[in-house]
Amino acid sequence: MMESEQPSSGPLEPVMQHVARLQRQYQQTLDRITPFVMYRWLGTAGVLALFILRIVLSQGWYIDAHAIYLLNLLLAFLQPKFDPSLQDDLMADEIEEGGEDGRSSLPSSRDDEFRPFVRRLPEWQFWLSATRATLIALFCTVSEVFDVPVYWPILVMYFCVLFFLTMRRQIQHMIKYKYIPFDIGRKARYGVHKS
């Protein structure tokens, strides 16, 4: 006779179930707060203010790596997902290789087709990454292991120069390829008749 073999629950099974339950609760919380954009960013600003207050009170050196990471997130948020400069380079390479000679049966100029701005890093991911990074940085201020003494004026100057140069390059890119990464003005509503 064959014995029915049931997968035996190991000693880690209760732990795995508990972790799965916590992950579901975490995801449900994120799903609930998704529509509240302003409140999410205000909460992140509050955590960031708490982090800065903690640095000032503990007289630590934690801020530089966190600030550079947030700058990296901001740049990814401001950049388009499909970079027009790369598309121009690809078209030029194709023409040089004897490709389609730039002729297409579809829209013949860039103004013929509406192309919405698609971010490289969506707002939700930007907020979530910035909040997680700030919370991790705040928890790192508790331990002295992460407090590496440095000459802070050099780090502040380095961050300011880095911010200035990268934002100048990004603004020049926006002007050259004529895109604005923000929704400015009134949004058009389709299907609604004016009375």
N, CA, C and O atoms as a DFTB+ gen file, in Angstrom:
780 C
 N C O
     1  1       0.828      -1.166       0.000
     2  2       0.000       0.000       0.000
     3  2       0.877       1.235       0.000
     4  3       1.954       1.265       0.594
     5  1       0.380       2.257      -0.687
     6  2       1.137       3.505      -0.785
     7  2       0.663       4.471       0.295
     8  3      -0.532       4.686       0.499
     9  1       1.605       5.015       0.943
    10  2       1.267       6.024       1.941
    11  2       1.181       7.373       1.232
    12  3       2.015       7.685       0.382
    13  1       0.193       8.153       1.573
    14  2       0.088       9.477       0.957
    15  2       1.162      10.379       1.552
    16  3       1.261      10.582       2.762
    17  1       1.942      10.894       0.647
    18  2       3.039      11.758       1.101
    19  2       2.565      13.198       1.090
    20  3       2.298      13.760       0.028
    21  1       2.465      13.770       2.215
    22  2       2.098      15.169       2.338
    23  2       3.367      15.936       2.671
    24  3       4.212      15.472       3.437
    25  1       3.482      17.105       2.086
    26  2       4.673      17.875       2.417
    27  2       4.669      18.209       3.900
    28  3       3.732      18.812       4.423
    29  1       5.717      17.810       4.545
    30  2       5.788      18.069       5.984
    31  2       6.159      19.531       6.206
    32  3       6.998      20.102       5.511
    33  1       5.521      20.089       7.170
    34  2       5.836      21.481       7.478
    35  2       7.072      21.492       8.368
    36  3       7.116      20.880       9.436
    37  1       8.054      22.204       7.885
    38  2       9.312      22.268       8.606
    39  2       9.247      23.249       9.751
    40  3       8.210      23.867       9.993
    41  1      10.322      23.390      10.439
    42  2      10.339      24.315      11.576
    43  2      10.231      25.781      11.147
    44  3       9.902      26.642      11.963
    45  1      10.507      26.068       9.871
    46  2      10.436      27.455       9.412
    47  2       9.080      27.827       8.825
    48  3       8.863      28.981       8.457
    49  1       8.171      26.872       8.733
    50  2       6.864      27.135       8.132
    51  2       6.090      28.247       8.859
    52  3       5.559      29.127       8.182
    53  1       5.998      28.256      10.175
    54  2       5.289      29.365      10.848
    55  2       5.952      30.724      10.595
    56  3       5.274      31.743      10.464
    57  1       7.261      30.722      10.529
    58  2       7.977      31.980      10.267
    59  2       7.661      32.474       8.861
    60  3       7.425      33.665       8.657
    61  1       7.655      31.557       7.887
    62  2       7.357      31.926       6.498
    63  2       5.927      32.458       6.374
    64  3       5.686      33.420       5.645
    65  1       4.985      31.843       7.075
    66  2       3.602      32.306       7.045
    67  2       3.489      33.696       7.663
    68  3       2.754      34.546       7.160
    69  1       4.215      33.923       8.747
    70  2       4.195      35.233       9.399
    71  2       4.799      36.309       8.482
    72  3       4.267      37.416       8.391
    73  1       5.890      35.988       7.815
    74  2       6.520      36.938       6.876
    75  2       5.583      37.235       5.715
    76  3       5.463      38.386       5.297
    77  1       4.918      36.212       5.190
    78  2       3.966      36.416       4.087
    79  2       2.809      37.303       4.524
    80  3       2.354      38.157       3.763
    81  1       2.331      37.099       5.756
    82  2       1.238      37.935       6.274
    83  2       1.685      39.390       6.424
    84  3       0.935      40.310       6.099
    85  1       2.909      39.594       6.917
    86  2       3.434      40.960       7.048
    87  2       3.612      41.622       5.688
    88  3       3.338      42.814       5.545
    89  1       4.064      40.872       4.686
    90  2       4.218      41.421       3.348
    91  2       2.863      41.828       2.763
    92  3       2.764      42.869       2.114
    93  1       1.827      41.028       2.981
    94  2       0.491      41.378       2.504
    95  2      -0.018      42.647       3.189
    96  3      -0.595      43.514       2.533
    97  1       0.189      42.760       4.499
    98  2      -0.245      43.951       5.216
    99  2       0.497      45.191       4.730
   100  3      -0.096      46.260       4.581
   101  1       1.793      45.042       4.486
   102  2       2.603      46.151       3.966
   103  2       2.079      46.591       2.600
   104  3       1.935      47.787       2.349
   105  1       1.794      45.630       1.715
   106  2       1.287      45.961       0.386
   107  2      -0.097      46.591       0.463
   108  3      -0.398      47.504      -0.306
   109  1      -0.945      46.123       1.375
   110  2      -2.265      46.720       1.539
   111  2      -2.158      48.163       2.010
   112  3      -2.913      49.025       1.560
   113  1      -1.228      48.425       2.911
   114  2      -1.021      49.794       3.386
   115  2      -0.561      50.690       2.243
   116  3      -1.054      51.807       2.091
   117  1       0.385      50.202       1.438
   118  2       0.846      50.984       0.284
   119  2      -0.293      51.231      -0.699
   120  3      -0.416      52.332      -1.234
   121  1      -1.120      50.230      -0.941
   122  2      -2.249      50.383      -1.858
   123  2      -3.255      51.404      -1.346
   124  3      -3.849      52.142      -2.131
   125  1      -3.450      51.449      -0.019
   126  2      -4.396      52.410       0.550
   127  2      -3.914      53.849       0.450
   128  3      -4.726      54.756       0.263
   129  1      -2.607      54.080       0.570
   130  2      -2.113      55.462       0.570
   131  2      -1.714      55.958      -0.813
   132  3      -1.316      57.114      -0.955
   133  1      -1.809      55.124      -1.821
   134  2      -1.407      55.514      -3.176
   135  2      -2.097      56.778      -3.683
   136  3      -1.408      57.642      -4.226
   137  1      -3.422      56.941      -3.540
   138  2      -4.059      58.126      -4.130
   139  2      -3.734      59.451      -3.438
   140  3      -3.979      60.512      -4.013
   141  1      -3.202      59.419      -2.248
   142  2      -2.985      60.639      -1.474
   143  2      -1.573      61.179      -1.692
   144  3      -0.717      61.077      -0.813
   145  1      -1.339      61.750      -2.867
   146  2       0.001      62.177      -3.275
   147  2       0.555      63.251      -2.340
   148  3       1.684      63.139      -1.861
   149  1      -0.227      64.276      -2.085
   150  2       0.274      65.379      -1.260
   151  2       0.610      64.902       0.159
   152  3       1.637      65.286       0.718
   153  1      -0.245      64.077       0.730
   154  2      -0.004      63.595       2.089
   155  2       1.205      62.662       2.143
   156  3       1.945      62.652       3.128
   157  1       1.401      61.880       1.084
   158  2       2.581      61.006       1.040
   159  2       3.851      61.841       1.063
   160  3       4.780      61.558       1.818
   161  1       3.880      62.888       0.215
   162  2       5.091      63.715       0.146
   163  2       5.286      64.549       1.419
   164  3       6.419      64.800       1.829
   165  1       4.188      64.972       2.037
   166  2       4.312      65.679       3.316
   167  2       4.877      64.757       4.388
   168  3       5.697      65.184       5.201
   169  1       4.455      63.515       4.399
   170  2       5.006      62.535       5.341
   171  2       6.495      62.316       5.098
   172  3       7.281      62.237       6.043
   173  1       6.875      62.219       3.839
   174  2       8.299      62.051       3.510
   175  2       9.094      63.282       3.922
   176  3      10.206      63.160       4.435
   177  1       8.533      64.466       3.701
   178  2       9.216      65.694       4.122
   179  2       9.358      65.733       5.645
   180  3      10.371      66.203       6.163
   181  1       8.344      65.239       6.361
   182  2       8.437      65.171       7.817
   183  2       9.525      64.210       8.283
   184  3      10.268      64.515       9.216
   185  1       9.619      63.057       7.638
   186  2      10.670      62.099       7.991
   187  2      12.047      62.679       7.652
   188  3      13.007      62.487       8.398
   189  1      12.137      63.392       6.520
   190  2      13.398      64.034       6.149
   191  2      13.778      65.122       7.155
   192  3      14.948      65.262       7.511
   193  1      12.789      65.891       7.609
   194  2      13.059      66.913       8.628
   195  2      13.513      66.266       9.938
   196  3      14.405      66.783      10.611
   197  1      12.903      65.147      10.295
   198  2      13.315      64.409      11.485
   199  2      14.750      63.900      11.339
   200  3      15.526      63.936      12.295
   201  1      15.096      63.430      10.146
   202  2      16.455      62.968       9.866
   203  2      17.463      64.112      10.010
   204  3      18.518      63.939      10.621
   205  1      17.143      65.260       9.454
   206  2      18.044      66.417       9.544
   207  2      18.163      66.882      10.992
   208  3      19.255      67.227      11.444
   209  1      17.051      66.894      11.721
   210  2      17.091      67.259      13.138
   211  2      17.956      66.283      13.930
   212  3      18.713      66.691      14.811
   213  1      17.844      65.014      13.618
   214  2      18.667      63.997      14.289
   215  2      20.154      64.225      14.004
   216  3      20.989      64.064      14.894
   217  1      20.482      64.597      12.773
   218  2      21.882      64.867      12.416
   219  2      22.409      66.084      13.176
   220  3      23.526      66.071      13.694
   221  1      21.594      67.126      13.234
   222  2      22.020      68.348      13.919
   223  2      22.213      68.083      15.411
   224  3      23.197      68.531      16.001
   225  1      21.276      67.355      16.020
   226  2      21.381      67.102      17.452
   227  2      22.510      66.137      17.798
   228  3      23.162      66.289      18.830
   229  1      22.743      65.146      16.942
   230  2      23.818      64.186      17.238
   231  2      25.166      64.649      16.707
   232  3      26.195      64.033      16.985
   233  1      25.157      65.731      15.946
   234  2      26.368      66.287      15.329
   235  2      27.113      65.196      14.550
   236  3      28.315      64.992      14.721
   237  1      26.355      64.503      13.686
   238  2      26.916      63.419      12.881
   239  2      27.218      63.863      11.462
   240  3      27.023      65.027      11.109
   241  1      27.699      62.919      10.642
   242  2      28.146      63.193       9.270
   243  2      27.386      62.332       8.262
   244  3      27.969      61.899       7.268
   245  1      26.131      62.082       8.493
   246  2      25.392      61.098       7.716
   247  2      24.815      61.618       6.398
   248  3      24.428      60.807       5.556
   249  1      24.744      62.895       6.191
   250  2      23.862      63.460       5.175
   251  2      24.344      63.328       3.740
   252  3      23.507      63.317       2.838
   253  1      25.621      63.231       3.474
   254  2      26.102      63.337       2.101
   255  2      25.642      62.193       1.206
   256  3      25.124      62.447       0.119
   257  1      25.811      60.964       1.618
   258  2      25.407      59.828       0.775
   259  2      23.898      59.852       0.539
   260  3      23.437      59.536      -0.558
   261  1      23.147      60.216       1.541
   262  2      21.688      60.287       1.411
   263  2      21.294      61.377       0.418
   264  3      20.411      61.167      -0.414
   265  1      21.938      62.533       0.499
   266  2      21.614      63.637      -0.401
   267  2      21.959      63.289      -1.849
   268  3      21.207      63.637      -2.759
   269  1      23.068      62.618      -2.073
   270  2      23.450      62.242      -3.437
   271  2      22.474      61.202      -3.991
   272  3      22.131      61.251      -5.172
   273  1      22.025      60.267      -3.159
   274  2      21.037      59.284      -3.608
   275  2      19.722      59.974      -3.973
   276  3      19.116      59.637      -4.990
   277  1      19.274      60.931      -3.162
   278  2      18.043      61.658      -3.482
   279  2      18.200      62.476      -4.764
   280  3      17.249      62.602      -5.535
   281  1      19.385      63.030      -4.996
   282  2      19.646      63.751      -6.247
   283  2      19.564      62.802      -7.439
   284  3      19.018      63.162      -8.481
   285  1      20.096      61.606      -7.294
   286  2      20.014      60.609      -8.353
   287  2      18.555      60.245      -8.650
   288  3      18.176      60.105      -9.813
   289  1      17.747      60.093      -7.614
   290  2      16.323      59.810      -7.811
   291  2      15.625      60.974      -8.507
   292  3      14.796      60.762      -9.392
   293  1      15.953      62.194      -8.115
   294  2      15.335      63.373      -8.731
   295  2      15.666      63.436     -10.218
   296  3      14.792      63.731     -11.033
   297  1      16.912      63.164     -10.577
   298  2      17.286      63.193     -11.985
   299  2      16.551      62.129     -12.788
   300  3      16.108      62.393     -13.906
   301  1      16.418      60.940     -12.235
   302  2      15.673      59.891     -12.933
   303  2      14.201      60.260     -13.055
   304  3      13.546      59.876     -14.024
   305  1      13.676      60.998     -12.086
   306  2      12.279      61.448     -12.125
   307  2      12.066      62.495     -13.214
   308  3      11.009      62.531     -13.842
   309  1      13.068      63.349     -13.439
   310  2      12.939      64.426     -14.417
   311  2      13.250      63.982     -15.851
   312  3      12.894      64.684     -16.798
   313  1      13.897      62.846     -16.025
   314  2      14.302      62.413     -17.357
   315  2      13.194      61.596     -18.023
   316  3      12.455      60.874     -17.355
   317  1      13.090      61.722     -19.352
   318  2      12.115      60.890     -20.066
   319  2      12.585      59.445     -20.153
   320  3      13.784      59.166     -20.172
   321  1      11.631      58.541     -20.206
   322  2      11.975      57.120     -20.296
   323  2      12.669      56.808     -21.610
   324  3      13.627      56.037     -21.652
   325  1      12.178      57.412     -22.677
   326  2      12.776      57.232     -23.989
   327  2      13.482      58.535     -24.344
   328  3      12.843      59.506     -24.748
   329  1      14.783      58.550     -24.193
   330  2      15.572      59.761     -24.370
   331  2      15.611      60.166     -25.843
   332  3      16.063      59.386     -26.680
   333  1      15.139      61.388     -26.177
   334  2      15.130      61.811     -27.578
   335  2      16.538      61.916     -28.177
   336  3      16.702      61.715     -29.381
   337  1      17.540      62.221     -27.378
   338  2      18.893      62.317     -27.928
   339  2      19.394      60.950     -28.375
   340  3      20.106      60.848     -29.373
   341  1      19.027      59.894     -27.644
   342  2      19.412      58.545     -28.057
   343  2      18.662      58.122     -29.308
   344  3      19.222      57.433     -30.161
   345  1      17.402      58.524     -29.430
   346  2      16.630      58.193     -30.617
   347  2      17.196      58.899     -31.844
   348  3      17.238      58.323     -32.931
   349  1      17.634      60.149     -31.673
   350  2      18.257      60.872     -32.786
   351  2      19.544      60.194     -33.219
   352  3      19.818      60.074     -34.413
   353  1      20.339      59.747     -32.244
   354  2      21.579      59.044     -32.572
   355  2      21.304      57.743     -33.311
   356  3      22.008      57.416     -34.266
   357  1      20.288      56.995     -32.882
   358  2      19.944      55.744     -33.549
   359  2      19.464      55.982     -34.972
   360  3      19.810      55.225     -35.879
   361  1      18.663      57.040     -35.176
   362  2      18.205      57.368     -36.525
   363  2      19.378      57.763     -37.409
   364  3      19.435      57.363     -38.571
   365  1      20.321      58.547     -36.873
   366  2      21.490      58.964     -37.651
   367  2      22.349      57.758     -38.011
   368  3      22.850      57.672     -39.132
   369  1      22.525      56.832     -37.085
   370  2      23.300      55.619     -37.373
   371  2      22.622      54.779     -38.451
   372  3      23.295      54.217     -39.315
   373  1      21.295      54.692     -38.404
   374  2      20.571      53.902     -39.392
   375  2      20.694      54.517     -40.779
   376  3      20.836      53.798     -41.768
   377  1      20.641      55.824     -40.854
   378  2      20.786      56.503     -42.144
   379  2      22.200      56.310     -42.686
   380  3      22.375      56.083     -43.883
   381  1      23.205      56.397     -41.823
   382  2      24.590      56.198     -42.243
   383  2      24.840      54.792     -42.749
   384  3      25.674      54.591     -43.632
   385  1      24.131      53.817     -42.203
   386  2      24.317      52.430     -42.607
   387  2      23.508      52.069     -43.842
   388  3      23.482      50.903     -44.237
   389  1      22.850      53.036     -44.457
   390  2      22.084      52.766     -45.669
   391  2      20.677      52.314     -45.382
   392  3      20.057      51.636     -46.201
   393  1      20.168      52.684     -44.226
   394  2      18.817      52.289     -43.822
   395  2      17.762      53.020     -44.615
   396  3      17.958      53.309     -45.796
   397  1      16.674      53.315     -43.999
   398  2      15.478      53.820     -44.659
   399  2      15.607      55.244     -45.195
   400  3      14.606      55.790     -45.659
   401  1      16.716      55.840     -45.160
   402  2      16.934      57.218     -45.615
   403  2      16.036      58.207     -44.897
   404  3      15.761      59.290     -45.413
   405  1      15.579      57.841     -43.711
   406  2      14.745      58.750     -42.937
   407  2      13.313      58.787     -43.405
   408  3      12.511      59.526     -42.834
   409  1      12.943      57.998     -44.452
   410  2      11.564      58.022     -44.948
   411  2      10.719      57.045     -44.150
   412  3      11.152      55.929     -43.862
   413  1       9.541      57.456     -43.803
   414  2       8.632      56.611     -43.053
   415  2       7.217      56.853     -43.548
   416  3       6.884      57.966     -43.955
   417  1       6.396      55.841     -43.520
   418  2       5.014      56.004     -43.955
   419  2       4.165      56.622     -42.844
   420  3       3.053      57.085     -43.096
   421  1       4.675      56.628     -41.646
   422  2       3.948      57.198     -40.518
   423  2       4.332      58.668     -40.361
   424  3       4.956      59.222     -41.266
   425  1       3.990      59.316     -39.266
   426  2       4.209      60.761     -39.139
   427  2       5.595      61.190     -39.609
   428  3       6.613      60.610     -39.232
   429  1       5.597      62.232     -40.450
   430  2       6.848      62.638     -41.090
   431  2       7.655      63.623     -40.268
   432  3       8.853      63.772     -40.506
   433  1       7.052      64.288     -39.326
   434  2       7.819      65.197     -38.470
   435  2       7.425      64.954     -37.024
   436  3       6.427      64.299     -36.727
   437  1       8.227      65.494     -36.151
   438  2       7.993      65.262     -34.724
   439  2       6.685      65.882     -34.247
   440  3       6.124      65.432     -33.248
   441  1       6.195      66.891     -34.931
   442  2       4.984      67.569     -34.482
   443  2       3.710      66.872     -34.950
   444  3       2.618      67.258     -34.533
   445  1       3.823      65.854     -35.808
   446  2       2.636      65.188     -36.322
   447  2       1.958      64.293     -35.299
   448  3       0.769      64.000     -35.427
   449  1       2.680      63.863     -34.303
   450  2       2.151      62.861     -33.396
   451  2       2.246      63.351     -31.950
   452  3       3.253      63.930     -31.545
   453  1       1.175      63.107     -31.175
   454  2       1.198      63.449     -29.760
   455  2       1.958      62.365     -29.010
   456  3       1.621      61.184     -29.098
   457  1       2.979      62.771     -28.275
   458  2       3.746      61.827     -27.467
   459  2       3.764      62.337     -26.031
   460  3       4.421      63.336     -25.738
   461  1       3.054      61.666     -25.137
   462  2       3.035      62.119     -23.736
   463  2       4.395      61.898     -23.081
   464  3       5.184      61.059     -23.515
   465  1       4.645      62.661     -22.039
   466  2       5.898      62.537     -21.307
   467  2       5.815      61.329     -20.386
   468  3       4.958      61.266     -19.505
   469  1       6.705      60.379     -20.594
   470  2       6.779      59.187     -19.757
   471  2       8.098      59.266     -19.004
   472  3       9.164      59.338     -19.614
   473  1       8.026      59.252     -17.695
   474  2       9.214      59.391     -16.861
   475  2      10.034      58.112     -16.807
   476  3       9.501      57.009     -16.929
   477  1      11.341      58.277     -16.623
   478  2      12.198      57.124     -16.402
   479  2      11.893      56.506     -15.038
   480  3      11.901      55.284     -14.891
   481  1      11.625      57.348     -14.047
   482  2      11.258      56.883     -12.714
   483  2       9.895      57.487     -12.368
   484  3       9.807      58.695     -12.148
   485  1       8.843      56.690     -12.313
   486  2       7.507      57.220     -12.010
   487  2       7.453      57.861     -10.616
   488  3       8.274      57.574      -9.745
   489  1       6.466      58.732     -10.442
   490  2       6.330      59.462      -9.175
   491  2       6.201      58.506      -8.003
   492  3       6.805      58.739      -6.956
   493  1       5.430      57.435      -8.150
   494  2       5.234      56.480      -7.055
   495  2       6.560      55.859      -6.636
   496  3       6.860      55.791      -5.444
   497  1       7.362      55.405      -7.604
   498  2       8.646      54.788      -7.288
   499  2       9.615      55.814      -6.694
   500  3      10.407      55.489      -5.810
   501  1       9.545      57.043      -7.182
   502  2      10.379      58.118      -6.631
   503  2      10.044      58.333      -5.160
   504  3      10.937      58.403      -4.315
   505  1       8.750      58.436      -4.860
   506  2       8.337      58.639      -3.472
   507  2       8.734      57.456      -2.598
   508  3       9.278      57.640      -1.509
   509  1       8.464      56.253      -3.070
   510  2       8.743      55.067      -2.273
   511  2      10.249      54.918      -2.013
   512  3      10.654      54.616      -0.890
   513  1      11.069      55.127      -3.033
   514  2      12.519      55.012      -2.857
   515  2      13.065      56.100      -1.944
   516  3      13.927      55.837      -1.106
   517  1      12.562      57.327      -2.105
   518  2      13.020      58.429      -1.257
   519  2      12.624      58.202       0.199
   520  3      13.410      58.471       1.107
   521  1      11.411      57.710       0.421
   522  2      10.955      57.451       1.787
   523  2      11.735      56.313       2.428
   524  3      12.158      56.413       3.580
   525  1      11.922      55.236       1.685
   526  2      12.707      54.123       2.224
   527  2      14.132      54.556       2.547
   528  3      14.665      54.216       3.603
   529  1      14.750      55.309       1.631
   530  2      16.128      55.746       1.856
   531  2      16.219      56.650       3.086
   532  3      17.170      56.554       3.861
   533  1      15.240      57.518       3.262
   534  2      15.256      58.418       4.409
   535  2      15.044      57.648       5.713
   536  3      15.698      57.930       6.718
   537  1      14.133      56.679       5.695
   538  2      13.924      55.865       6.899
   539  2      15.168      55.043       7.237
   540  3      15.545      54.945       8.404
   541  1      15.802      54.455       6.233
   542  2      17.031      53.691       6.477
   543  2      18.121      54.610       7.006
   544  3      18.839      54.253       7.940
   545  1      18.246      55.794       6.413
   546  2      19.255      56.741       6.884
   547  2      18.965      57.185       8.319
   548  3      19.887      57.360       9.116
   549  1      17.680      57.365       8.646
   550  2      17.316      57.748      10.003
   551  2      17.688      56.644      10.993
   552  3      18.196      56.932      12.077
   553  1      17.443      55.394      10.633
   554  2      17.810      54.288      11.519
   555  2      19.326      54.114      11.602
   556  3      19.839      53.639      12.614
   557  1      20.038      54.491      10.553
   558  2      21.502      54.388      10.589
   559  2      22.121      55.418      11.537
   560  3      23.252      55.237      11.989
   561  1      21.396      56.490      11.840
   562  2      21.939      57.492      12.753
   563  2      21.995      56.984      14.192
   564  3      22.648      57.596      15.037
   565  1      21.321      55.879      14.478
   566  2      21.326      55.323      15.828
   567  2      22.675      54.682      16.157
   568  3      23.102      54.682      17.311
   569  1      23.338      54.140      15.146
   570  2      24.598      53.437      15.360
   571  2      25.787      54.341      15.050
   572  3      25.761      55.122      14.099
   573  1      26.815      54.222      15.859
   574  2      28.033      54.997      15.649
   575  2      28.887      54.441      14.506
   576  3      29.795      55.117      14.023
   577  1      28.597      53.218      14.078
   578  2      29.371      52.590      13.002
   579  2      29.249      53.391      11.713
   580  3      30.210      53.480      10.949
   581  1      28.083      53.972      11.463
   582  2      27.838      54.696      10.221
   583  2      28.242      56.165      10.296
   584  3      28.104      56.893       9.313
   585  1      28.728      56.600      11.428
   586  2      29.139      57.994      11.603
   587  2      30.627      58.111      11.285
   588  3      31.474      58.019      12.173
   589  1      30.927      58.313      10.010
   590  2      32.316      58.435       9.563
   591  2      32.687      59.917       9.590
   592  3      32.067      60.714       8.885
   593  1      33.671      60.295      10.378
   594  2      34.028      61.717      10.449
   595  2      34.706      62.179       9.166
   596  3      35.646      61.553       8.677
   597  1      34.212      63.278       8.640
   598  2      34.770      63.887       7.430
   599  2      34.778      65.396       7.625
   600  3      34.169      65.929       8.553
   601  1      35.478      66.061       6.732
   602  2      35.481      67.515       6.755
   603  2      34.244      67.974       5.987
   604  3      34.244      67.979       4.756
   605  1      33.196      68.359       6.705
   606  2      31.887      68.589       6.110
   607  2      31.824      69.722       5.091
   608  3      31.034      69.600       4.155
   609  1      32.584      70.813       5.188
   610  2      32.452      71.856       4.155
   611  2      32.779      71.350       2.744
   612  3      32.186      71.807       1.767
   613  1      33.717      70.411       2.643
   614  2      34.047      69.863       1.329
   615  2      32.870      69.056       0.785
   616  3      32.555      69.136      -0.402
   617  1      32.225      68.283       1.650
   618  2      31.083      67.493       1.200
   619  2      29.906      68.371       0.782
   620  3      29.241      68.086      -0.214
   621  1      29.652      69.421       1.527
   622  2      28.559      70.324       1.177
   623  2      28.869      71.019      -0.147
   624  3      27.991      71.154      -0.999
   625  1      30.117      71.460      -0.321
   626  2      30.500      72.103      -1.579
   627  2      30.405      71.108      -2.736
   628  3      29.943      71.463      -3.820
   629  1      30.839      69.871      -2.514
   630  2      30.756      68.832      -3.540
   631  2      29.305      68.601      -3.956
   632  3      29.007      68.511      -5.147
   633  1      28.406      68.505      -2.983
   634  2      27.003      68.293      -3.306
   635  2      26.431      69.486      -4.068
   636  3      25.690      69.298      -5.033
   637  1      26.756      70.698      -3.656
   638  2      26.230      71.891      -4.341
   639  2      26.717      71.956      -5.788
   640  3      25.933      72.253      -6.689
   641  1      27.989      71.683      -6.016
   642  2      28.526      71.692      -7.379
   643  2      27.882      70.585      -8.206
   644  3      27.506      70.802      -9.358
   645  1      27.757      69.404      -7.618
   646  2      27.128      68.285      -8.314
   647  2      25.679      68.610      -8.663
   648  3      25.234      68.329      -9.777
   649  1      24.949      69.190      -7.736
   650  2      23.559      69.568      -7.986
   651  2      23.475      70.611      -9.091
   652  3      22.647      70.491      -9.994
   653  1      24.323      71.635      -9.028
   654  2      24.295      72.701     -10.026
   655  2      24.610      72.162     -11.418
   656  3      23.906      72.480     -12.377
   657  1      25.646      71.360     -11.539
   658  2      26.050      70.862     -12.859
   659  2      25.013      69.902     -13.449
   660  3      24.691      69.991     -14.634
   661  1      24.496      68.997     -12.641
   662  2      23.530      68.034     -13.173
   663  2      22.200      68.696     -13.515
   664  3      21.582      68.349     -14.522
   665  1      21.753      69.637     -12.699
   666  2      20.497      70.308     -13.004
   667  2      20.646      71.225     -14.217
   668  3      19.710      71.356     -15.006
   669  1      21.795      71.854     -14.375
   670  2      22.016      72.685     -15.559
   671  2      21.974      71.829     -16.816
   672  3      21.366      72.212     -17.816
   673  1      22.627      70.660     -16.762
   674  2      22.613      69.753     -17.904
   675  2      21.197      69.256     -18.190
   676  3      20.801      69.141     -19.350
   677  1      20.440      68.965     -17.143
   678  2      19.077      68.475     -17.327
   679  2      18.179      69.557     -17.909
   680  3      17.359      69.269     -18.781
   681  1      18.315      70.780     -17.451
   682  2      17.500      71.880     -17.980
   683  2      17.857      72.156     -19.430
   684  3      16.965      72.426     -20.233
   685  1      19.136      72.097     -19.792
   686  2      19.533      72.261     -21.189
   687  2      18.941      71.156     -22.052
   688  3      18.524      71.407     -23.183
   689  1      18.902      69.954     -21.537
   690  2      18.313      68.829     -22.268
   691  2      16.821      69.060     -22.471
   692  3      16.293      68.784     -23.548
   693  1      16.133      69.567     -21.442
   694  2      14.703      69.852     -21.553
   695  2      14.436      70.923     -22.599
   696  3      13.481      70.822     -23.368
   697  1      15.280      71.948     -22.626
   698  2      15.101      73.031     -23.591
   699  2      15.390      72.539     -25.008
   700  3      14.654      72.865     -25.939
   701  1      16.441      71.767     -25.173
   702  2      16.825      71.285     -26.499
   703  2      15.753      70.392     -27.110
   704  3      15.449      70.516     -28.297
   705  1      15.175      69.491     -26.310
   706  2      14.194      68.546     -26.836
   707  2      12.757      68.938     -26.522
   708  3      11.833      68.164     -26.773
   709  1      12.565      70.131     -25.977
   710  2      11.251      70.745     -25.776
   711  2      10.266      69.847     -25.032
   712  3       9.212      69.493     -25.561
   713  1      10.613      69.491     -23.826
   714  2       9.681      68.746     -22.991
   715  2       9.686      69.339     -21.592
   716  3      10.686      69.886     -21.129
   717  1       8.546      69.216     -20.936
   718  2       8.384      69.680     -19.557
   719  2       7.919      68.484     -18.740
   720  3       6.886      67.889     -19.046
   721  1       8.670      68.126     -17.703
   722  2       8.313      66.924     -16.944
   723  2       7.188      67.104     -15.939
   724  3       6.941      66.210     -15.130
   725  1       6.503      68.233     -15.969
   726  2       5.434      68.479     -14.997
   727  2       4.146      68.806     -15.732
   728  3       4.178      69.336     -16.842
   729  1       3.017      68.493     -15.119
   730  2       1.718      68.877     -15.644
   731  2       1.431      70.282     -15.161
   732  3       1.180      70.510     -13.977
   733  1       1.471      71.227     -16.095
   734  2       1.227      72.623     -15.740
   735  2      -0.069      73.057     -16.411
   736  3      -0.300      72.775     -17.587
   737  1      -0.893      73.735     -15.660
   738  2      -2.131      74.240     -16.225
   739  2      -3.278      73.263     -16.059
   740  3      -3.184      72.257     -15.354
   741  1      -4.352      73.599     -16.730
   742  2      -5.575      72.805     -16.628
   743  2      -5.488      71.609     -17.563
   744  3      -5.053      71.730     -18.708
   745  1      -5.903      70.463     -17.067
   746  2      -5.898      69.255     -17.880
   747  2      -7.152      69.199     -18.738
   748  3      -8.242      69.556     -18.292
   749  1      -6.983      68.747     -19.971
   750  2      -8.118      68.613     -20.882
   751  2      -8.940      67.396     -20.482
   752  3      -8.399      66.341     -20.149
   753  1     -10.236      67.562     -20.521
   754  2     -11.137      66.446     -20.216
   755  2     -11.877      66.099     -21.496
   756  3     -12.536      66.939     -22.110
   757  1     -11.751      64.872     -21.867
   758  2     -12.393      64.420     -23.100
   759  2     -13.716      63.762     -22.782
   760  3     -13.868      63.096     -21.758
   761  1     -14.664      63.955     -23.666
   762  2     -15.993      63.354     -23.484
   763  2     -16.939      64.227     -22.671
   764  3     -18.096      63.857     -22.470
   765  1     -16.467      65.383     -22.197
   766  2     -17.305      66.284     -21.421
   767  2     -17.685      67.451     -22.332
   768  3     -16.815      68.128     -22.879
   769  1     -18.970      67.677     -22.489
   770  2     -19.434      68.758     -23.361
   771  2     -19.511      70.059     -22.571
   772  3     -19.972      70.091     -21.430
   773  1     -19.047      71.131     -23.209
   774  2     -19.137      72.456     -22.565
   775  2     -20.556      72.958     -22.719
   776  3     -21.152      72.843     -23.790
   777  1     -21.098      73.515     -21.647
   778  2     -22.454      74.044     -21.737
   779  2     -22.470      75.540     -21.641
   780  3     -23.537      76.151     -21.699
